[in-house]
């Protein structure tokens, strides 16, 4: 029996014209697409693609099966849509793991949308560092992970969608500050496990920061800055949850983190998960968290 997932891969290759574009369209890694294609050829006993220069094209057998696959997938997707409409997402559960500032600044907006549009869906939230959140996702303990990375790579075994870039700020008592301009200042930094990217940014600016105080709590960090004890860096999302009076936030143009929404396993996602993902995308569009200037007129005691 032909595997529906592998038929979907073949249909994507036919529609997109290459393995690379098909992988991007499906949110798969390129090796995963090549693997499914090879398995489909083994299952059918037919050669479905052939190499042409640096690319590929479908063989006559591949073209025939791709046409049939498109028809089959259209019927399957229509049936799934009809069933979802009949069920109406009256019940369901979605488990979300995310880092602290995302849970504070973004997820509540998404939760409100989800509750209004699908009141029967139960939302469960877990605060977790991105590395832990991805482990929970792989273990099947959550359905969605909201994570960040400072480089442009994501693990090949998850489906990661870029949501926005979160700018980093230098917090001090003076406006318009830079990393290099504070090479001799006392610095407030996170724990040794959380300061690697900060140290790398300082290294690119040509200095090693003298770290005088250590704290992972944004309220403590900002209190120390407000007291004139030193300077620190902080992501824009964190500033949206708490911005102490008197502190100037200067955006660091070459220092930012990338925020992703991650799911696991082959698509499509369960309807409840899909509904939450849609609500989170709406929250990102409404709150514009990647804007370079965070709000400064709202104070909060939340972390």
C-alpha positions as MATLAB code, in Angstrom:
seq = 'XXXXXXXXXXXXXXXXXXXXXXXXXXXXXXXXXXXXXXXXXXXXXXXXXXXXXXXXXXXXXXXXXXXXXXXXXXXXXXXXXXXXXXXXXXXXXXXXXXXXXXXXXXXXXXXXXXXXXXXXXXXXXXXXXXXXXXXXXXXXXXXXXXXXXXXXXXXXXXXXXXXXXXXXXXXXXXXXXXXXXXXXXXXXXXXXXXXXXXXXXXXXXXXXXXXXXXXXXXXXXXXXXXXXXXXXXXXXXXXXXXXXXXXXXXXXXXXXXXXXXXXXXXXXXXXXXXXXXXXXXXXXXXXXXXXXXXXXXXXXXXX';
ca = [
       0.000    0.000    0.000;
       1.293    3.442   -0.909;
       2.126    5.742    1.979;
       0.069    8.957    1.937;
       2.933   11.025    3.354;
       5.314    9.917    0.608;
       2.692   10.698   -1.998;
       2.497   14.192   -0.512;
       6.272   14.527   -0.877;
       6.158   13.450   -4.523;
       3.296   15.847   -5.264;
       5.273   18.689   -3.687;
       8.338   17.877   -5.790;
       6.203   17.907   -8.921;
       4.570   21.208   -7.977;
       7.706   22.961   -6.720;
      10.140   21.632   -9.323;
      12.944   20.597   -6.955;
      13.675   18.738   -3.746;
      14.933   21.925   -2.100;
      11.787   23.930   -2.848;
       9.570   20.974   -1.913;
      11.333   20.717    1.454;
      10.775   24.419    2.112;
       7.125   24.156    1.065;
       6.526   21.204    3.407;
       8.648   22.626    6.256;
      10.827   19.495    6.054;
      14.572   19.191    5.903;
      15.974   18.360    2.468;
      17.362   14.974    3.668;
      13.884   14.048    4.953;
      12.340   14.726    1.525;
      15.066   12.689   -0.208;
      14.515    9.858    2.281;
      10.752    9.727    1.662;
      11.306    9.843   -2.098;
      13.749    6.934   -1.947;
      11.314    4.916    0.181;
       8.508    5.614   -2.293;
      10.667    4.357   -5.160;
      11.437    1.222   -3.146;
       7.748    0.662   -2.411;
       6.670    1.086   -6.030;
       9.683   -0.565   -7.653;
       9.742    2.340  -10.120;
      12.283    5.033  -10.787;
      10.344    8.243  -10.156;
      12.994   10.945  -10.681;
      16.160   11.349  -12.688;
      19.019   13.793  -12.306;
      19.426   16.531  -14.903;
      22.541   18.606  -14.358;
      22.358   19.866  -10.784;
      18.616   19.311  -10.557;
      16.064   16.556  -11.038;
      12.972   15.919  -13.111;
      10.220   13.345  -12.873;
      10.314   10.255  -15.044;
       7.129    9.326  -16.940;
       6.309    6.963  -14.072;
       6.950    9.761  -11.591;
       4.729   12.173  -13.489;
       1.904    9.642  -13.609;
       2.114    8.883   -9.897;
       2.418   12.598   -9.042;
      -0.813   13.346  -10.924;
      -2.605   10.551   -9.100;
      -1.070   11.678   -5.806;
      -2.428   15.188   -6.320;
      -5.909   13.781   -6.907;
      -5.712   11.502   -3.862;
      -4.355   14.223   -1.592;
      -7.058   16.619   -2.731;
      -9.721   14.124   -1.679;
      -8.002   13.361    1.636;
      -7.565   17.052    2.475;
     -11.181   17.762    1.529;
     -12.378   14.938    3.766;
     -10.253   16.246    6.644;
     -11.615   19.770    6.166;
     -15.186   18.490    6.052;
     -14.688   16.452    9.212;
     -13.080   19.382   11.045;
     -16.021   21.565   10.024;
     -18.449   18.928   11.329;
     -16.591   18.586   14.613;
     -16.168   22.356   14.767;
     -13.215   22.078   17.143;
     -15.701   21.668   19.985;
     -13.124   19.788   22.036;
      -9.382   19.301   22.033;
      -6.188   20.034   23.896;
      -2.986   21.810   22.970;
       0.098   21.741   25.211;
       2.557   24.600   24.759;
       6.078   25.047   26.124;
       7.767   28.413   25.809;
      10.367   30.706   27.294;
       9.360   33.178   29.962;
       8.961   36.433   28.046;
       7.056   34.735   25.206;
       4.598   33.286   27.718;
       4.189   36.738   29.264;
       4.071   38.940   26.156;
       2.665   36.782   23.350;
       0.879   33.658   24.496;
      -1.838   35.475   26.512;
      -2.932   37.257   23.311;
      -3.056   33.913   21.498;
      -4.912   32.302   24.416;
      -7.561   35.016   24.296;
      -8.108   34.490   20.580;
      -8.265   30.725   21.046;
     -10.814   31.043   23.847;
     -13.056   33.336   21.805;
     -12.958   31.280   18.622;
     -12.696   27.754   20.073;
     -13.862   27.782   23.706;
     -13.819   23.986   23.888;
     -10.052   23.705   23.422;
      -8.015   23.235   26.594;
      -4.702   25.129   26.633;
      -1.868   23.883   28.859;
       1.274   26.011   29.310;
       4.751   25.080   30.526;
       7.589   27.548   31.009;
      10.820   26.063   29.673;
      14.183   27.107   28.278;
      14.253   26.501   24.491;
      16.521   23.462   24.824;
      14.186   21.892   27.386;
      11.093   22.872   25.376;
      12.422   21.038   22.311;
      13.165   17.955   24.418;
       9.572   18.034   25.697;
       8.368   18.360   22.092;
      10.411   15.369   20.950;
       9.184   13.319   23.901;
       5.564   14.027   23.004;
       4.930   15.876   26.274;
       3.949   19.105   24.471;
       2.444   19.825   21.058;
       4.042   23.217   20.357;
       7.273   24.863   21.486;
       8.004   28.584   21.254;
      11.794   28.884   21.219;
      14.578   31.272   20.334;
      18.008   30.898   18.771;
      20.779   33.410   18.170;
      21.941   31.832   14.895;
      19.984   30.916   11.770;
      20.027   27.140   12.269;
      17.236   24.937   13.610;
      17.295   21.200   14.408;
      16.521   19.002   11.410;
      14.126   16.761   13.327;
      11.543   19.462   14.087;
       9.354   21.696   11.966;
      10.362   25.238   12.851;
       8.644   28.349   11.533;
      10.279   31.747   12.018;
       7.932   34.136   13.823;
      10.020   37.306   14.205;
      13.399   38.677   15.262;
      13.598   39.915   18.851;
      16.019   42.868   19.112;
      18.423   43.144   22.033;
      18.802   46.336   24.065;
      21.501   47.819   26.247;
      19.991   49.063   29.504;
      21.684   51.972   31.252;
      20.955   55.397   32.718;
      22.027   57.178   29.522;
      20.365   57.062   26.068;
      22.109   56.003   22.871;
      24.549   53.578   24.457;
      26.589   50.879   22.665;
      28.404   47.759   23.788;
      31.843   49.124   22.943;
      31.056   52.403   24.669;
      30.572   50.483   27.919;
      33.694   48.337   27.781;
      34.806   49.717   31.153;
      31.379   49.684   32.824;
      30.328   47.196   35.479;
      28.111   44.585   33.817;
      25.103   42.634   35.038;
      24.796   39.278   33.289;
      22.874   36.039   33.505;
      24.260   32.805   34.860;
      27.226   31.156   33.177;
      24.893   28.883   31.184;
      22.906   31.855   29.846;
      25.542   34.443   28.953;
      27.341   32.828   26.016;
      25.708   34.938   23.303;
      26.217   38.110   25.359;
      29.925   37.342   25.701;
      30.174   36.611   21.971;
      28.537   39.968   21.163;
      31.028   41.772   23.425;
      33.866   39.855   21.793;
      32.716   41.066   18.372;
      32.719   44.592   19.812;
      36.344   44.087   20.850;
      36.278   43.699   24.638;
      35.695   41.326   27.532;
      32.985   42.696   29.855;
      33.834   43.029   33.559;
      30.863   41.171   35.093;
      30.160   42.512   38.573;
      26.733   41.012   39.248;
      24.948   37.833   38.173;
      21.168   37.426   37.944;
      18.686   35.821   35.548;
      15.789   37.854   36.960;
      14.905   40.819   34.747;
      13.441   42.747   37.693;
      16.663   42.355   39.678;
      18.764   43.264   36.645;
      16.773   46.429   35.989;
      16.786   47.365   39.688;
      20.580   47.180   39.684;
      20.757   49.325   36.547;
      18.327   51.853   38.034;
      20.522   52.036   41.154;
      23.550   52.869   39.024;
      25.244   49.542   39.777;
      25.988   48.704   36.170;
      24.582   48.070   32.689;
      23.059   45.011   31.082;
      21.493   43.680   27.884;
      17.919   42.464   27.546;
      15.630   41.179   24.759;
      12.757   43.334   23.575;
      10.142   40.782   24.661;
      11.446   40.913   28.222;
      11.243   44.721   28.180;
       7.605   44.456   27.151;
       6.847   42.605   30.369;
       8.822   44.945   32.666;
      10.544   48.286   31.996;
      11.630   50.051   35.181;
      11.330   53.855   35.406;
      14.457   55.839   34.617;
      16.157   53.144   32.544;
      17.166   53.966   28.973;
      16.943   51.142   26.411;
      19.318   51.500   23.436;
      18.746   49.014   20.616;
      21.795   46.962   19.565;
      21.489   46.686   15.803;
      23.852   43.728   15.365;
      22.608   41.659   18.310;
      19.241   39.910   18.187;
      17.620   36.549   18.656;
      15.306   34.667   16.290;
      11.985   33.413   17.672;
      10.503   30.226   16.210;
       7.361   28.186   16.562;
       8.226   24.477   16.560;
       6.091   21.368   16.101;
       7.094   17.738   15.737;
       6.073   14.857   13.534;
       4.628   14.826   10.073;
       1.904   17.280    9.030;
      -0.921   17.941    9.237;
      -1.027   18.901   12.909;
      -4.082   18.055   15.032;
      -6.895   20.628   14.671;
      -6.382   22.026   18.191;
      -2.670   22.564   17.519;
      -3.421   24.202   14.184;
      -5.901   26.528   15.882;
      -3.334   27.610   18.479;
      -0.662   28.165   15.825;
      -3.069   30.391   13.915;
      -3.891   32.311   17.106;
      -0.198   32.791   17.906;
       0.534   34.111   14.415;
      -2.343   36.549   14.872;
      -0.874   37.641   18.224;
       2.493   38.318   16.584;
       0.804   40.407   13.912;
      -1.203   42.379   16.447;
       1.558   43.041   18.991;
       4.444   43.477   16.499;
       7.022   42.174   19.012;
       9.900   42.572   16.578;
       9.594   46.354   16.438;
      12.888   48.013   17.484;
      11.414   50.182   20.268;
       9.613   48.486   23.184;
       6.821   50.280   25.051;
       8.099   52.384   27.940;
       4.861   53.671   29.439;
       3.678   50.391   30.969;
       5.250   49.067   34.112;
       4.727   45.558   35.347;
       5.905   43.363   38.136;
       5.643   40.181   36.056;
       8.757   38.388   34.943;
];
